[in-house]
Amino acid sequence: MKTHLFNYSLLATGIAAVLCINSTANAATSGSTTTAIDITNQASASYNVGELTQPIVYSNEVVIEVSEQVSFSLVSNNEDDSLGNDSNVNEEVAPNGFASFKHTLANTGNRTDSYTIKLENVTEDNKDYDLENSTATFTVYSGTTAGTTGTITFAQAQNQTFTLDKGQSVQFTINAKTTGNVGGNEQALLLSATSSILANNTNADIKPTLTNTDRSTTKLPTFSIVKTVTNALDLNDLNNDTAEYQIVVKNNKVSASYSTGAVDVAISDNLPTGLIIAKSLTTSDIQVEGDATTGSFDTANAGKAGSKGFNIKGVNIPVAGTVTITFTVKKDPNAALDPATAINHVSVTDDLDNSANTANTVIDSTDKNAEQNMAFYAVTEQNHTDGTKVNGTNGDDSTQSLLTIKRIVTLTNPTEREIPSTTNTTSQAVHETIITNNGQDSEGKAAGELTFKISDDDADNPDTVDVGTVTIAYDDGSGTLKEVVITANGEGIYDINNVLQDGIPPGKTATIKYTVISNEAPLFTSADSDTPTKENTVVKLILNGEGAPTVNPVTDTTTVKGLTLDKFQALDINCDGNISGAGEINFTKDPIEQAEPDQCVIYRIDAKNTSSTAPLGFDITNLLIADATSQYSTAADYVANTAKIKIGSAAESNAVKGTPPAPDSVDSIYANVSTLAPQGTATLSFRVKIKNNR
């Protein structure tokens, strides 16, 4: 608050006040009494001539007409809107502070007069002055020349008499002590002076007692303190990461009759356990608005790196002005940190009148337990510690616990799937990769924060990703699993936020489902190999933003499985269907040499479903195994009723010699198998006899 200094040297003020008396119509004046007195004077002389007494000689008479005038004035001299009249108004005072009122009592008559003064409270105001602790100073002037000075207490001032000669005046400064007053209160004081000569005057136009009224208004700054965390601390990188705080202190404008500027205030910050200043503060970290000043750092608590806070002194904040302080903190390596209880408090200290003679220092703080003299305010402020946004002009304060980042995201469930050489919508592979959020905040609630990409590690078949069938499956909060299609941007990046605007909550999962298709993919890596064709697709999470962790990708494997067809032959010399006699050759893929006419050959075709057993494998359906008779009919004849089909461990049944349906519409030995289970084998066999009459 603005400083009030008690001026005990009042010569200049007295001169100005005397001049005001001569030019102000609204001054408190007594009116004047005039008494005319004639003084007649005649001299006489007596003498002797010789020894004889002579007649007394008289002089002529001389007459003096004397005009006595009795009058005085009492004038208010504060520099307000009504300078020089009978009231001092709008004097600003702090709670429990001193209001200073100036007055001039002047003898405007031509006789010496005595004046008795008196001070008293006005009862219709908000609060009374503490007159017992109030004082008054005075200086007596003869014209413009200062004479006697002094200081008197209230007790002395009551009925104090000043005797003033013609042309003399006395300049008063009343230092009126307030007590119990709060912002917006008005206090009024009466100063009266009574002339001893006029005390018994009965003339209605004459005022033996003159009164001045002194009015003050209680004003004080209303601080709103808001502290926010503008950059959270990454708990995954406590050795290197920093958090950023912003403090905004504003002197709210409540009303013109309530608010005043804050002068020479201090702003202090004390960090909670577990935090220290990361970077030394400088004046560049302080921004001001509305003619506020930056002040200077307390050398004993200057906000150096590694310290526990700072104190800024000498800050001035006019009404509606603001001071903004930004600084960074980090984890104290020598103390434990509990973010939930790490609440950073700020205090603003203001000696309202900057006087050691008054007990009216206000401490406003985000910590209610650290506040002092908050009863000076007409309205009780609110202190928030949960980051609540403050509104209005009551001076509410807000701070919050330390905001932290702890992003823990995993990508799991690498899958292996099997597909046939050529797929459709029912036979393509479906991979499921699980995103788990083990962090403390939702992931993907902002665009670009949580994205992923699915890529083929070699760009060859079979694992061309069908981007039309990428979905996200998640719990919608009601326990129901919901699955939605997600689309990629032009670079093949999928953004979780496109389908989950609130992201993946802490402790929850979202499953990436995607399909892999193939088109005439080979079963084996080469024609002479029995190694199945395998392809990998890589699911990679791409996290952005502060504290984004690096997540290991997941590689899914897709293996081509399907039908293999192996043909064997055996030499049945006796043509009896048994391979047991001398010279007979068991089933082989190799050529059989030195066979002779009238000997038989048994052919066997093994069809195998190479897909794995459940759950990876798949059934082969509508299998037609055919062997065209044209391949041997010129050199051998089919032996009737020898065509058999055997499926797995089931008993043999007859196969067919004839023309199968398209696309194998030529005379053949064939058999139909409706379903061949994973790892199942179907065997077609028949016998031919080598011709001897070609």
Secondary structure, DSSP 4 states (H G I P E B T S, - for coil): ----------HHHHHHHHHHHTT-TTSEE---EEEEEEEEEEEEE--EETTEEPPPEEEEEEEEEEEEEE-EEEEE--SSTTTTSSEEEEEEE-TT-EEEEEEEEEE-SSS-EEEEEEEEE-TTSSS-B-GGG-EEEEEEEETTEEEEEEEEEHHHHTTEEEEE-TTEEEEEEEEEEB-S--TT-EEEEEEEEEETTTTT---TT--SEEEEEEEEEE----EEEEEEEEE-EEGGGTTT--EEEEEEEEE----TTT---EEEEEEEEEPPTTEEESS---GGGEEEETT----EEEEEEE--TTSSEEEEEEEEE-TT-EEEEEEEEEE-TTS---TTT-B-EEEEEEETT--TT---EEEEESSGGG-B-GGGSSS---EESS-PPP-SSS--EE--BPPEE---EEEE---EEEE-SS--TTTSEEEEEEEEE-SSS-BSSSTTSEEEEEEESS--TT-EEEEEEEEEEEE-SSS-EEEEE--B-TTSEEEGGGT-TT-BPTT-EEEEEEEEE-SS--SBSSTT--PBPEEEEEEEEEE-STTPPP---EEEEEEE--EEEEEEEEEETTSSS---STT-EEEESS---S--TT-EEEEEEEEEE-SPSTTT---EEEEEEEEEGGGTTTTEEEPTT--EEEETTSPPEE-EEE-PSTT--SSEEEEEEEEE-TT-EEEEEEEEEE-S--
